[in-house]
Amino acid sequence: MPDHHDDRRSPLSRLAAQEEALYLRRSSTRFLECAIHLCVTHMTLGEVADLLEQEARQLRQHG
């Protein structure tokens, strides 16, 4: 991914890079939400919550 702090790029290029980053963030969040909803169709809410908490702990420890 390009460096968002590179002042040598044109204003249009900077705007495009910012919008791309926002789009990718929204898309990633939407994908995560869909994955959670899919899990809930085959697991209990408690199981999904436990799984997400475990993943969050791993991200905090190793991320």
PDB file of N, CA, C and O in Angstrom, chain B, residues numbered from 101:
ATOM      1  N   MET B 101       0.852  -1.173   0.000  1.00  0.00           N
ATOM      2  CA  MET B 101       0.000   0.000   0.000  1.00  0.00           C
ATOM      3  C   MET B 101       0.896   1.234   0.000  1.00  0.00           C
ATOM      4  O   MET B 101       1.922   1.256   0.680  1.00  0.00           O
ATOM      5  N   PRO B 102       0.521   2.244  -0.746  1.00  0.00           N
ATOM      6  CA  PRO B 102       1.362   3.441  -0.834  1.00  0.00           C
ATOM      7  C   PRO B 102       1.441   4.180   0.488  1.00  0.00           C
ATOM      8  O   PRO B 102       0.553   4.078   1.335  1.00  0.00           O
ATOM      9  N   ASP B 103       2.518   4.922   0.643  1.00  0.00           N
ATOM     10  CA  ASP B 103       2.714   5.740   1.831  1.00  0.00           C
ATOM     11  C   ASP B 103       1.753   6.919   1.780  1.00  0.00           C
ATOM     12  O   ASP B 103       1.802   7.719   0.846  1.00  0.00           O
ATOM     13  N   HIS B 104       0.880   7.032   2.776  1.00  0.00           N
ATOM     14  CA  HIS B 104      -0.123   8.089   2.790  1.00  0.00           C
ATOM     15  C   HIS B 104       0.458   9.454   3.195  1.00  0.00           C
ATOM     16  O   HIS B 104      -0.248  10.462   3.167  1.00  0.00           O
ATOM     17  N   HIS B 105       1.724   9.482   3.564  1.00  0.00           N
ATOM     18  CA  HIS B 105       2.343  10.730   3.994  1.00  0.00           C
ATOM     19  C   HIS B 105       3.339  11.261   2.957  1.00  0.00           C
ATOM     20  O   HIS B 105       4.145  12.138   3.270  1.00  0.00           O
ATOM     21  N   ASP B 106       3.292  10.746   1.747  1.00  0.00           N
ATOM     22  CA  ASP B 106       4.203  11.153   0.683  1.00  0.00           C
ATOM     23  C   ASP B 106       3.665  12.431   0.036  1.00  0.00           C
ATOM     24  O   ASP B 106       2.731  12.379  -0.764  1.00  0.00           O
ATOM     25  N   ASP B 107       4.256  13.574   0.383  1.00  0.00           N
ATOM     26  CA  ASP B 107       3.773  14.868  -0.093  1.00  0.00           C
ATOM     27  C   ASP B 107       4.116  15.135  -1.556  1.00  0.00           C
ATOM     28  O   ASP B 107       3.686  16.143  -2.116  1.00  0.00           O
ATOM     29  N   ARG B 108       4.886  14.244  -2.179  1.00  0.00           N
ATOM     30  CA  ARG B 108       5.256  14.460  -3.579  1.00  0.00           C
ATOM     31  C   ARG B 108       4.121  14.090  -4.528  1.00  0.00           C
ATOM     32  O   ARG B 108       4.151  14.450  -5.705  1.00  0.00           O
ATOM     33  N   ARG B 109       3.127  13.375  -4.021  1.00  0.00           N
ATOM     34  CA  ARG B 109       2.008  12.986  -4.881  1.00  0.00           C
ATOM     35  C   ARG B 109       1.081  14.172  -5.096  1.00  0.00           C
ATOM     36  O   ARG B 109       1.040  15.107  -4.297  1.00  0.00           O
ATOM     37  N   SER B 110       0.351  14.109  -6.180  1.00  0.00           N
ATOM     38  CA  SER B 110      -0.606  15.172  -6.473  1.00  0.00           C
ATOM     39  C   SER B 110      -1.776  15.096  -5.488  1.00  0.00           C
ATOM     40  O   SER B 110      -2.029  14.045  -4.900  1.00  0.00           O
ATOM     41  N   PRO B 111      -2.483  16.209  -5.313  1.00  0.00           N
ATOM     42  CA  PRO B 111      -3.649  16.191  -4.418  1.00  0.00           C
ATOM     43  C   PRO B 111      -4.667  15.125  -4.821  1.00  0.00           C
ATOM     44  O   PRO B 111      -5.277  14.491  -3.960  1.00  0.00           O
ATOM     45  N   LEU B 112      -4.850  14.930  -6.113  1.00  0.00           N
ATOM     46  CA  LEU B 112      -5.791  13.916  -6.573  1.00  0.00           C
ATOM     47  C   LEU B 112      -5.318  12.516  -6.197  1.00  0.00           C
ATOM     48  O   LEU B 112      -6.123  11.676  -5.796  1.00  0.00           O
ATOM     49  N   SER B 113      -4.036  12.263  -6.322  1.00  0.00           N
ATOM     50  CA  SER B 113      -3.489  10.957  -5.945  1.00  0.00           C
ATOM     51  C   SER B 113      -3.629  10.717  -4.447  1.00  0.00           C
ATOM     52  O   SER B 113      -3.948   9.609  -4.016  1.00  0.00           O
ATOM     53  N   ARG B 114      -3.390  11.759  -3.658  1.00  0.00           N
ATOM     54  CA  ARG B 114      -3.555  11.632  -2.207  1.00  0.00           C
ATOM     55  C   ARG B 114      -5.010  11.353  -1.851  1.00  0.00           C
ATOM     56  O   ARG B 114      -5.288  10.495  -1.013  1.00  0.00           O
ATOM     57  N   LEU B 115      -5.933  12.064  -2.474  1.00  0.00           N
ATOM     58  CA  LEU B 115      -7.356  11.859  -2.222  1.00  0.00           C
ATOM     59  C   LEU B 115      -7.768  10.445  -2.623  1.00  0.00           C
ATOM     60  O   LEU B 115      -8.505   9.780  -1.895  1.00  0.00           O
ATOM     61  N   ALA B 116      -7.294   9.989  -3.777  1.00  0.00           N
ATOM     62  CA  ALA B 116      -7.616   8.639  -4.237  1.00  0.00           C
ATOM     63  C   ALA B 116      -7.101   7.589  -3.244  1.00  0.00           C
ATOM     64  O   ALA B 116      -7.801   6.622  -2.946  1.00  0.00           O
ATOM     65  N   ALA B 117      -5.896   7.777  -2.740  1.00  0.00           N
ATOM     66  CA  ALA B 117      -5.315   6.836  -1.784  1.00  0.00           C
ATOM     67  C   ALA B 117      -6.111   6.841  -0.477  1.00  0.00           C
ATOM     68  O   ALA B 117      -6.340   5.782   0.108  1.00  0.00           O
ATOM     69  N   GLN B 118      -6.530   8.008  -0.019  1.00  0.00           N
ATOM     70  CA  GLN B 118      -7.332   8.101   1.204  1.00  0.00           C
ATOM     71  C   GLN B 118      -8.673   7.398   1.019  1.00  0.00           C
ATOM     72  O   GLN B 118      -9.111   6.656   1.899  1.00  0.00           O
ATOM     73  N   GLU B 119      -9.314   7.622  -0.098  1.00  0.00           N
ATOM     74  CA  GLU B 119     -10.613   7.004  -0.366  1.00  0.00           C
ATOM     75  C   GLU B 119     -10.481   5.488  -0.515  1.00  0.00           C
ATOM     76  O   GLU B 119     -11.351   4.733  -0.083  1.00  0.00           O
ATOM     77  N   GLU B 120      -9.390   5.059  -1.127  1.00  0.00           N
ATOM     78  CA  GLU B 120      -9.151   3.621  -1.257  1.00  0.00           C
ATOM     79  C   GLU B 120      -8.992   2.986   0.122  1.00  0.00           C
ATOM     80  O   GLU B 120      -9.557   1.925   0.388  1.00  0.00           O
ATOM     81  N   ALA B 121      -8.232   3.627   0.989  1.00  0.00           N
ATOM     82  CA  ALA B 121      -8.029   3.102   2.336  1.00  0.00           C
ATOM     83  C   ALA B 121      -9.352   3.032   3.097  1.00  0.00           C
ATOM     84  O   ALA B 121      -9.614   2.054   3.798  1.00  0.00           O
ATOM     85  N   LEU B 122     -10.179   4.056   2.964  1.00  0.00           N
ATOM     86  CA  LEU B 122     -11.490   4.046   3.626  1.00  0.00           C
ATOM     87  C   LEU B 122     -12.372   2.928   3.079  1.00  0.00           C
ATOM     88  O   LEU B 122     -13.043   2.236   3.844  1.00  0.00           O
ATOM     89  N   TYR B 123     -12.374   2.750   1.774  1.00  0.00           N
ATOM     90  CA  TYR B 123     -13.161   1.689   1.147  1.00  0.00           C
ATOM     91  C   TYR B 123     -12.707   0.315   1.646  1.00  0.00           C
ATOM     92  O   TYR B 123     -13.538  -0.526   1.989  1.00  0.00           O
ATOM     93  N   LEU B 124     -11.400   0.089   1.686  1.00  0.00           N
ATOM     94  CA  LEU B 124     -10.885  -1.203   2.129  1.00  0.00           C
ATOM     95  C   LEU B 124     -11.223  -1.450   3.596  1.00  0.00           C
ATOM     96  O   LEU B 124     -11.530  -2.577   3.983  1.00  0.00           O
ATOM     97  N   ARG B 125     -11.168  -0.418   4.396  1.00  0.00           N
ATOM     98  CA  ARG B 125     -11.534  -0.557   5.817  1.00  0.00           C
ATOM     99  C   ARG B 125     -13.005  -0.926   5.947  1.00  0.00           C
ATOM    100  O   ARG B 125     -13.352  -1.842   6.692  1.00  0.00           O
ATOM    101  N   ARG B 126     -13.877  -0.213   5.221  1.00  0.00           N
ATOM    102  CA  ARG B 126     -15.316  -0.519   5.282  1.00  0.00           C
ATOM    103  C   ARG B 126     -15.594  -1.926   4.760  1.00  0.00           C
ATOM    104  O   ARG B 126     -16.402  -2.653   5.337  1.00  0.00           O
ATOM    105  N   SER B 127     -14.936  -2.308   3.685  1.00  0.00           N
ATOM    106  CA  SER B 127     -15.140  -3.647   3.119  1.00  0.00           C
ATOM    107  C   SER B 127     -14.684  -4.727   4.094  1.00  0.00           C
ATOM    108  O   SER B 127     -15.352  -5.750   4.249  1.00  0.00           O
ATOM    109  N   SER B 128     -13.567  -4.506   4.740  1.00  0.00           N
ATOM    110  CA  SER B 128     -13.060  -5.478   5.709  1.00  0.00           C
ATOM    111  C   SER B 128     -14.008  -5.603   6.901  1.00  0.00           C
ATOM    112  O   SER B 128     -14.265  -6.703   7.389  1.00  0.00           O
ATOM    113  N   THR B 129     -14.516  -4.477   7.357  1.00  0.00           N
ATOM    114  CA  THR B 129     -15.465  -4.499   8.470  1.00  0.00           C
ATOM    115  C   THR B 129     -16.736  -5.232   8.078  1.00  0.00           C
ATOM    116  O   THR B 129     -17.259  -6.029   8.857  1.00  0.00           O
ATOM    117  N   ARG B 130     -17.232  -4.973   6.888  1.00  0.00           N
ATOM    118  CA  ARG B 130     -18.444  -5.644   6.407  1.00  0.00           C
ATOM    119  C   ARG B 130     -18.210  -7.150   6.279  1.00  0.00           C
ATOM    120  O   ARG B 130     -19.087  -7.943   6.621  1.00  0.00           O
ATOM    121  N   PHE B 131     -17.031  -7.551   5.787  1.00  0.00           N
ATOM    122  CA  PHE B 131     -16.704  -8.970   5.676  1.00  0.00           C
ATOM    123  C   PHE B 131     -16.710  -9.626   7.054  1.00  0.00           C
ATOM    124  O   PHE B 131     -17.252 -10.718   7.221  1.00  0.00           O
ATOM    125  N   LEU B 132     -16.110  -8.965   8.037  1.00  0.00           N
ATOM    126  CA  LEU B 132     -16.078  -9.493   9.400  1.00  0.00           C
ATOM    127  C   LEU B 132     -17.490  -9.649   9.947  1.00  0.00           C
ATOM    128  O   LEU B 132     -17.812 -10.666  10.560  1.00  0.00           O
ATOM    129  N   GLU B 133     -18.334  -8.643   9.727  1.00  0.00           N
ATOM    130  CA  GLU B 133     -19.720  -8.723  10.188  1.00  0.00           C
ATOM    131  C   GLU B 133     -20.443  -9.908   9.553  1.00  0.00           C
ATOM    132  O   GLU B 133     -21.181 -10.620  10.233  1.00  0.00           O
ATOM    133  N   CYS B 134     -20.238 -10.121   8.268  1.00  0.00           N
ATOM    134  CA  CYS B 134     -20.864 -11.260   7.570  1.00  0.00           C
ATOM    135  C   CYS B 134     -20.361 -12.582   8.136  1.00  0.00           C
ATOM    136  O   CYS B 134     -21.141 -13.518   8.317  1.00  0.00           O
ATOM    137  N   ALA B 135     -19.067 -12.664   8.415  1.00  0.00           N
ATOM    138  CA  ALA B 135     -18.497 -13.891   8.973  1.00  0.00           C
ATOM    139  C   ALA B 135     -19.088 -14.175  10.357  1.00  0.00           C
ATOM    140  O   ALA B 135     -19.381 -15.323  10.689  1.00  0.00           O
ATOM    141  N   ILE B 136     -19.257 -13.139  11.148  1.00  0.00           N
ATOM    142  CA  ILE B 136     -19.858 -13.311  12.478  1.00  0.00           C
ATOM    143  C   ILE B 136     -21.290 -13.803  12.340  1.00  0.00           C
ATOM    144  O   ILE B 136     -21.702 -14.717  13.055  1.00  0.00           O
ATOM    145  N   HIS B 137     -22.048 -13.211  11.433  1.00  0.00           N
ATOM    146  CA  HIS B 137     -23.439 -13.633  11.222  1.00  0.00           C
ATOM    147  C   HIS B 137     -23.493 -15.090  10.750  1.00  0.00           C
ATOM    148  O   HIS B 137     -24.385 -15.836  11.154  1.00  0.00           O
ATOM    149  N   LEU B 138     -22.561 -15.492   9.913  1.00  0.00           N
ATOM    150  CA  LEU B 138     -22.508 -16.878   9.463  1.00  0.00           C
ATOM    151  C   LEU B 138     -22.227 -17.814  10.635  1.00  0.00           C
ATOM    152  O   LEU B 138     -22.859 -18.863  10.762  1.00  0.00           O
ATOM    153  N   CYS B 139     -21.281 -17.435  11.490  1.00  0.00           N
ATOM    154  CA  CYS B 139     -20.976 -18.248  12.672  1.00  0.00           C
ATOM    155  C   CYS B 139     -22.216 -18.424  13.544  1.00  0.00           C
ATOM    156  O   CYS B 139     -22.467 -19.510  14.066  1.00  0.00           O
ATOM    157  N   VAL B 140     -22.982 -17.360  13.697  1.00  0.00           N
ATOM    158  CA  VAL B 140     -24.165 -17.402  14.561  1.00  0.00           C
ATOM    159  C   VAL B 140     -25.223 -18.361  14.010  1.00  0.00           C
ATOM    160  O   VAL B 140     -26.056 -18.858  14.768  1.00  0.00           O
ATOM    161  N   THR B 141     -25.199 -18.623  12.711  1.00  0.00           N
ATOM    162  CA  THR B 141     -26.180 -19.558  12.161  1.00  0.00           C
ATOM    163  C   THR B 141     -25.855 -21.001  12.528  1.00  0.00           C
ATOM    164  O   THR B 141     -26.723 -21.868  12.420  1.00  0.00           O
ATOM    165  N   HIS B 142     -24.618 -21.282  12.961  1.00  0.00           N
ATOM    166  CA  HIS B 142     -24.212 -22.652  13.259  1.00  0.00           C
ATOM    167  C   HIS B 142     -23.653 -22.818  14.669  1.00  0.00           C
ATOM    168  O   HIS B 142     -23.272 -23.923  15.056  1.00  0.00           O
ATOM    169  N   MET B 143     -23.602 -21.740  15.433  1.00  0.00           N
ATOM    170  CA  MET B 143     -23.071 -21.779  16.797  1.00  0.00           C
ATOM    171  C   MET B 143     -23.988 -20.948  17.684  1.00  0.00           C
ATOM    172  O   MET B 143     -24.780 -20.141  17.197  1.00  0.00           O
ATOM    173  N   THR B 144     -23.870 -21.154  18.983  1.00  0.00           N
ATOM    174  CA  THR B 144     -24.633 -20.306  19.897  1.00  0.00           C
ATOM    175  C   THR B 144     -23.967 -18.928  19.981  1.00  0.00           C
ATOM    176  O   THR B 144     -22.793 -18.764  19.649  1.00  0.00           O
ATOM    177  N   LEU B 145     -24.737 -17.964  20.425  1.00  0.00           N
ATOM    178  CA  LEU B 145     -24.167 -16.627  20.601  1.00  0.00           C
ATOM    179  C   LEU B 145     -23.009 -16.651  21.587  1.00  0.00           C
ATOM    180  O   LEU B 145     -22.012 -15.956  21.391  1.00  0.00           O
ATOM    181  N   GLY B 146     -23.131 -17.436  22.636  1.00  0.00           N
ATOM    182  CA  GLY B 146     -22.049 -17.548  23.617  1.00  0.00           C
ATOM    183  C   GLY B 146     -20.782 -18.126  23.009  1.00  0.00           C
ATOM    184  O   GLY B 146     -19.679 -17.665  23.302  1.00  0.00           O
ATOM    185  N   GLU B 147     -20.940 -19.138  22.159  1.00  0.00           N
ATOM    186  CA  GLU B 147     -19.774 -19.734  21.500  1.00  0.00           C
ATOM    187  C   GLU B 147     -19.098 -18.735  20.572  1.00  0.00           C
ATOM    188  O   GLU B 147     -17.870 -18.657  20.518  1.00  0.00           O
ATOM    189  N   VAL B 148     -19.898 -17.978  19.849  1.00  0.00           N
ATOM    190  CA  VAL B 148     -19.339 -16.966  18.948  1.00  0.00           C
ATOM    191  C   VAL B 148     -18.622 -15.888  19.761  1.00  0.00           C
ATOM    192  O   VAL B 148     -17.523 -15.466  19.402  1.00  0.00           O
ATOM    193  N   ALA B 149     -19.239 -15.448  20.847  1.00  0.00           N
ATOM    194  CA  ALA B 149     -18.612 -14.429  21.694  1.00  0.00           C
ATOM    195  C   ALA B 149     -17.290 -14.934  22.265  1.00  0.00           C
ATOM    196  O   ALA B 149     -16.299 -14.204  22.293  1.00  0.00           O
ATOM    197  N   ASP B 150     -17.281 -16.193  22.724  1.00  0.00           N
ATOM    198  CA  ASP B 150     -16.038 -16.772  23.255  1.00  0.00           C
ATOM    199  C   ASP B 150     -14.956 -16.821  22.177  1.00  0.00           C
ATOM    200  O   ASP B 150     -13.798 -16.491  22.430  1.00  0.00           O
ATOM    201  N   LEU B 151     -15.344 -17.232  20.987  1.00  0.00           N
ATOM    202  CA  LEU B 151     -14.397 -17.299  19.873  1.00  0.00           C
ATOM    203  C   LEU B 151     -13.825 -15.913  19.555  1.00  0.00           C
ATOM    204  O   LEU B 151     -12.618 -15.765  19.370  1.00  0.00           O
ATOM    205  N   LEU B 152     -14.688 -14.913  19.494  1.00  0.00           N
ATOM    206  CA  LEU B 152     -14.232 -13.555  19.191  1.00  0.00           C
ATOM    207  C   LEU B 152     -13.333 -13.006  20.294  1.00  0.00           C
ATOM    208  O   LEU B 152     -12.350 -12.321  20.011  1.00  0.00           O
ATOM    209  N   GLU B 153     -13.662 -13.302  21.541  1.00  0.00           N
ATOM    210  CA  GLU B 153     -12.810 -12.860  22.652  1.00  0.00           C
ATOM    211  C   GLU B 153     -11.435 -13.516  22.591  1.00  0.00           C
ATOM    212  O   GLU B 153     -10.419 -12.874  22.855  1.00  0.00           O
ATOM    213  N   GLN B 154     -11.412 -14.802  22.239  1.00  0.00           N
ATOM    214  CA  GLN B 154     -10.135 -15.507  22.092  1.00  0.00           C
ATOM    215  C   GLN B 154      -9.308 -14.885  20.968  1.00  0.00           C
ATOM    216  O   GLN B 154      -8.108 -14.661  21.128  1.00  0.00           O
ATOM    217  N   GLU B 155      -9.943 -14.611  19.844  1.00  0.00           N
ATOM    218  CA  GLU B 155      -9.236 -13.978  18.728  1.00  0.00           C
ATOM    219  C   GLU B 155      -8.724 -12.592  19.108  1.00  0.00           C
ATOM    220  O   GLU B 155      -7.609 -12.216  18.745  1.00  0.00           O
ATOM    221  N   ALA B 156      -9.536 -11.836  19.837  1.00  0.00           N
ATOM    222  CA  ALA B 156      -9.126 -10.491  20.268  1.00  0.00           C
ATOM    223  C   ALA B 156      -7.909 -10.563  21.188  1.00  0.00           C
ATOM    224  O   ALA B 156      -6.987  -9.757  21.069  1.00  0.00           O
ATOM    225  N   ARG B 157      -7.910 -11.533  22.109  1.00  0.00           N
ATOM    226  CA  ARG B 157      -6.750 -11.698  22.997  1.00  0.00           C
ATOM    227  C   ARG B 157      -5.487 -12.005  22.192  1.00  0.00           C
ATOM    228  O   ARG B 157      -4.421 -11.453  22.462  1.00  0.00           O
ATOM    229  N   GLN B 158      -5.618 -12.893  21.197  1.00  0.00           N
ATOM    230  CA  GLN B 158      -4.457 -13.243  20.374  1.00  0.00           C
ATOM    231  C   GLN B 158      -3.954 -12.030  19.587  1.00  0.00           C
ATOM    232  O   GLN B 158      -2.747 -11.825  19.460  1.00  0.00           O
ATOM    233  N   LEU B 159      -4.875 -11.236  19.066  1.00  0.00           N
ATOM    234  CA  LEU B 159      -4.472 -10.033  18.332  1.00  0.00           C
ATOM    235  C   LEU B 159      -3.731  -9.051  19.239  1.00  0.00           C
ATOM    236  O   LEU B 159      -2.731  -8.457  18.837  1.00  0.00           O
ATOM    237  N   ARG B 160      -4.226  -8.888  20.457  1.00  0.00           N
ATOM    238  CA  ARG B 160      -3.575  -7.964  21.388  1.00  0.00           C
ATOM    239  C   ARG B 160      -2.191  -8.458  21.794  1.00  0.00           C
ATOM    240  O   ARG B 160      -1.260  -7.667  21.945  1.00  0.00           O
ATOM    241  N   GLN B 161      -2.063  -9.771  21.968  1.00  0.00           N
ATOM    242  CA  GLN B 161      -0.780 -10.343  22.382  1.00  0.00           C
ATOM    243  C   GLN B 161       0.248 -10.344  21.255  1.00  0.00           C
ATOM    244  O   GLN B 161       1.426 -10.072  21.485  1.00  0.00           O
ATOM    245  N   HIS B 162      -0.195 -10.648  20.045  1.00  0.00           N
ATOM    246  CA  HIS B 162       0.744 -10.860  18.938  1.00  0.00           C
ATOM    247  C   HIS B 162       0.648  -9.809  17.837  1.00  0.00           C
ATOM    248  O   HIS B 162       1.437  -9.815  16.893  1.00  0.00           O
ATOM    249  N   GLY B 163      -0.314  -8.915  17.963  1.00  0.00           N
ATOM    250  CA  GLY B 163      -0.535  -7.945  16.898  1.00  0.00           C
ATOM    251  C   GLY B 163       0.209  -6.705  17.132  1.00  0.00           C
ATOM    252  O   GLY B 163       0.133  -5.778  16.325  1.00  0.00           O
TER     253      GLY B 163
END
